[in-house]
């Protein structure tokens, strides 16, 4: 993203203006050489022109500046008496500099194209794992932000999704242990299962059990391929909004940070992590527990991955979003709106860490606004 922004700085109304800088430099060197004494000959500096063009212009533009530099060198140098001319050595320097600059430009352009291709792949992967959600989707007003610790990767092991269905709206927010493509693959596997099970299964506990099975299957498959995923797990929160009880939310916590219910009158934490992370369920004999928690219509559920709570400042102090939000909501009850809430946490964690995130960071907020379009159509 940062690379694309830098490219836009060299364009005006869709047209490239990168050629302006080397052209101004060429004119300045030629005019200065002509208007200074013979003891201050700088025409050979014109070799800088194709060099600068190679850094910001295309291959053909750089080649053109190489040719123009040679022609300008010959014209300006020939205007001086023979004893003051720079001569053949500097001519070869300018010609060779133009050729090398053109070659360097070709290498740069090729690498830029490869980089853009990689960024496009990363963006496609991000949209596949974290698919765009329509506004007020499935009866939920929602807002989310994902900040990758690796800016170039743009996607990691954090995930979230909303799945409407005939048995109510389900939400999954989680964080796969580890980084890299292995974490992305695990997140994609869990989201795929959630989207199917969240739609078809009437019981939220069954959805939770299918997620546990899917994590085990993914680990087994990855291990059989020789990947180092044998111990990978994922913390997550699975939520269900029962269609017949608008004042209740169902919750299964797989070792994740507990959600916060934020309303005009303050905030409260929902049940803590009493379940093991996904992938570790075989360590206990009991299935995960489904909590039924009262939830007011004015309350927004806020979920965060550990990238938020583990963000540190220069002194090594952890960021405490609950404490900051309690003060902020007391001063401005309207902050409980999902978009404002997510924006507040995002800005807070970036300010606290000074933009240096040690882990992928996800902030997701939602509150019930009525029956969603898909859910309503399925039930009619």
Residue, then its C-alpha position, 0 to 999 in steps of 0.5 A: x500500500x505504501x509503495x502504491x502511494x509513492x507511485x501516485x505522488x509522481x502522477x497528476x491527473x493520471x499522467x506521470x510527471x516523473x520526467x520533470x525532475x531529470x529534465x530540469x536537472x539537465x537544463x540546469x547543468x547545461x545553462x550553468x556550464x554555459x554561463x560559468x568561467x572555463x575553470x568551472x566546467x560541469x557539463x560532465x555532471x550531465x551523467x546524473x540525468x539518466x541516473x536519476x531518470x533510472x530511479x523514477x522513470x520508465x525504461x524508454x524515458x530513461x533511454x531517451x534521457x541517455x540520448x538527450x544527455x549525450x547530444x546536450x553534452x556534445x552541443x555544449x562542449x563544442x561551444x567552448x574553444x578547444x583548449x577548454x573542452x571536456x573531451x572524449x573521456x567525459x563523452x565516454x563517461x556520459x554515454x556509458x552512464x546513459x547505457x548503464x542507467x537504462x539497464x538499471x531502469x529495466x531491472x527496477x521496472x521488472x522488480x516493481x512489476x513483480x512486487x505489484x504482482x505479489x501485492x495483488x496476490x496478497x490482496x486477493x488472499x486477504x479478501x478470500x480469508x477476510x471477505x468484505x462484509x456488507x453494511x448491517x449484514x445479517x441484522x448486525x451493525x458492524x465494523x472491523x479493522x485488521x492491522x498486519x504486523x508485516x506490512x508487506x504480507x497484509x494478511x496473517x493468522x487473525x480472522x473474523x466473519x459473520x454468517x447468517x442462516x436459518x438458525x440465526x446469525x453466527x460470528x467467529x473472531x479468532x487468532x491462529x498461533x504463529x505467523x506466515x502462510x501456515x497461519x493463513x492456511x489454518x485461518x482459511x480452513x477454520x473460516x470455511x468450516x464456520x461458513x458451512x456449519x454456521x449456516x446449517x447447524x441448529x446448535x451452536x455447540x455443534x458448530x464449535x465441535x466442527x471447528x475443533x474437528x476441522x483444526x485437528x484435520x488441518x493439523x494432520x494434513x499439514x503434518x503429513x505434507x511435512x509442514x511444521x504445523x503439528x502443534x498449531x492451535x487457534x484461539x477464537x470466540x464463537x457467537x450466536x444471535x438466537x432469532x427467537x431471543x433478541x436480548x441474548x447472545x450465545x458464546x463459546x470462548x476457545x481460550x480467547x480474550x473475552x469480548x467486551x459489551x460496551x454501552x452508553x452506561x459503561x462496559x463489562x466483560x463477557x465470560x472469560x476463556x473457560x475453553x481450550x484453544x481450537x486444536x487442543x480440545x483432545x486434552x480434556x474430556x468435556x465439550x466446550x461450554x455454551x454461555x447464554x449472556x443477556x445483551x442489551x440492544x444499545x450494547x456493542x460487542x467488542x472483540x480484539x485479538x492479542x495484538x491489541x492487549x500485547x502492544x507495548x510502549x517504549x517502557x514495555x507497558x502493555x496497552x489496556x483498552x478496557x481502562x481507556x474505553x471506560x473513561x472514554x465512554x463515560x465522557x461520550x456515551x455515543x462512543x459505543x457505536x461500532x465504527x467509533x469504537x473500532x476507530x478508538x481502539x485502533x488509534x489507541x493501540x497505534x499511539x501506544x505502540x508508536x506504530x510498531x506492532x509486534x503481532x497481527x491486530x484485529x478489532x471487531x465490533x457489532x451490535x444488533x439492529x434488527x433482522x438482517x436481509x438474508x436471515x429474514x429471507x430464509x425464515x420467510 
